[in-house]
Amino acid sequence: MVMQKRGTNYLKNKLELAFVKTIYKVILTILTLFIFNTGLKSQTSYDIVIYGGTSAGISAAIQSSRMGKSVVLIEPTQRIGGLTTGGLGQTDIGNKQAIGGISREFYQNIKKYYDDPINWKWQTKEEYSDGGQTKTSVGEDAMWTFEPSAALKIYQKMIDAENIKLVYGEQLNRKNGVKKQGAKIIEIEMENGNSYKGKMFIDATYEGDLLATAGVSYTVGRESNSDYGETLNGVQANDFSITLRGTVSRNSANHNFIDGVDPYIVKGDPSSGLLPFITKGGPGIDGRGDKGIQAYCFRMTLTNHPENRIPFEKPENYNEQDFELLFRNYEAAVGPVEKMYSYGDPLVPWINSAMPNRKTDTNNQKGFSTDFIGQNWDYPEASYKEREKILERHRSYQKGLMWTLAYHPRIPEKVRDAVSKWGTCKDEYEREDGWQQQLYVREARRMISSYVMTQKNCEGFLIAEDPVGLGAYGMDSHQVQRYVDANGFVQNEGNVEASVPGPYPISYRSIVPKKEECTNLVVPVCVSSTHIAFGSIRMEPVFMVLGQSAATAASLAIDNQVDIQNVNYSELKNLLLKNKQVLIHQP
């Protein structure tokens, strides 16, 4: 009888437990449906909130984790890494000695990745030779050229080793998504309603969306030379300028048209109207500021391996007139097409830098190339919807360009033979056509803080006393606009290629806003700088360096309970050096 009673009680308890679990599930389902249907979204709190999963954002997240801070990294798209995983595999550095910390760690991981034979699928390691601007020397501890997919794997592995919350596909509400108390950000809200509270915030986007929504001062376009005592800013239509150091800069001489290319729909007839993408009127007064920004493009990842190649396709909205200037540029050549230019590839308007596994990082070159000149001026301030339209116009233009170079009968046969061997890759990006989603946003907004980096910093006439990283690349601006010159021919304007004497310090004050505007925000990408200075700073390894420094400063501000502007620089410097950042160049 006792055993039977115990068995009855056991069964009764099991039934009661099952009933409770059922009721719990029903309640949980009802709550979930209520939250979903009433529009309520999740709200979470972290020490550091990073908006933008670019190279800078990833570096900042890793450093935040290593300093024991809770951190969320919010990427508006479905792919982290920005341009580093989006096609820019030929690293622009200027001087490798300037790269330290997490940035150098990434390139060291690239070398380890390619030291493994399993990662050479389409060619052997011995068959590969980068031969580019950043050739890896014998015995180096790092490698500077890589496939976008390799960079993505390495970034993911570095993130997985840390305590980082990674969020994909959430865009900042740019109307009223930044909640502030005085000059302090309390939380940011996404367009889907999710919000993130934080003690410190980092804007690691290429566009500067968080800083703009937070009410921080910024600029778009080119300053006049007179604003900061520069010589390479503003309109640069003349072929030559004298830099502050007295050297000559060849402005707009490279990446321009052959003399005599007619700009009109009907040759020689201005009344027929201008061909597409030519600005009406002149370029403006030399050295005068404007709202123009250097051209964007896609850094194409191409391959000539038959098994991995997707042939160039003609876009559905192809307009032959869009490429009339390209045809005329070839037709204006005197003598063999190979002698059109004295630099770069003599046949094809591209820089086709070799990446591992028979792939390339393909960039703009010559007067009519992958840069969609003058068609991006609205991008920085555009809505998400309008930005997507601009991006798609860039992709359509570039698709049409590559199909034209590969197959159009008005392109010289030698050019067609060279280009048609190439195509996009089957194994790199999510899109079936092999094109990436990341547009090369060379510049957009630039913060205006209490310290503005200028040409004088790049050339060594002003030395920032509070460095958080070094710039080393030359001052580089792509073309900004296309116009008709005094002779009635088409020209490009805006290109500047001016060297710097050596690595130079980037000021801590240039990555933090003015104190009266925001006390807990750091900006490692859209740094406070002029157009021409940003042309030197805007390199991916530098963004990684500044991302790590930004997170270090944010962590110190939390630890010491001070505004970001009041972080003790000596303490910051010592910690940066301890973490292998390079702050002083020693030749």
Secondary structure, 3 states (H helix, E strand, C coil): CHHHHHHHHHHHHHHHHHHHHHHHHHHHHHHHHHHHHCCCCCEEEEEEEEECCCHHHHHHHHHHHHCCCCEEEEECCCCCCCCCCCCCCECCCCCHHHCCHHHHHHHHHHHHHHHCHHHCCCCCHHHCCCCCCCCCCCCCCCCCECCHHHHHHHHHHHHHCCCCEEEECCCECCCCCEEEECCEEEEEEECCCCEEEEEEEEECCCCCHHHHHCCCCEECCECCHHHHCCCCCCECCCCEEECCCCCEEECCCCCCCCCCCCCEEECCEEEEEECCCCCCCCCCCECCCECCCCCCECCECEECCCCCEEECCCCCCCCHHHHHHHHHHHHCCCCCHHHCCCCCCCCCCEEEEEECCCEEEEEECCCCCCCCCCCCCCCCCCCHHHHHHHHHHHHHHHHHHHHHHHHCCCCCHHHHHHHCCCEEECCCCCCCCCCCCCCECCCCCEECCCCCECHHHHCCCCCCCCEEEEECCCEEECCCEEEECCCCCEEEECCEEECCCCCEEEEHHHHCCCCCCCCCEECCCCCCECHHHHHHHCCHHHHHHHHHHHHHHHHHHHHHCCCHHHCCHHHHHHHHHHCCCCCCCCC
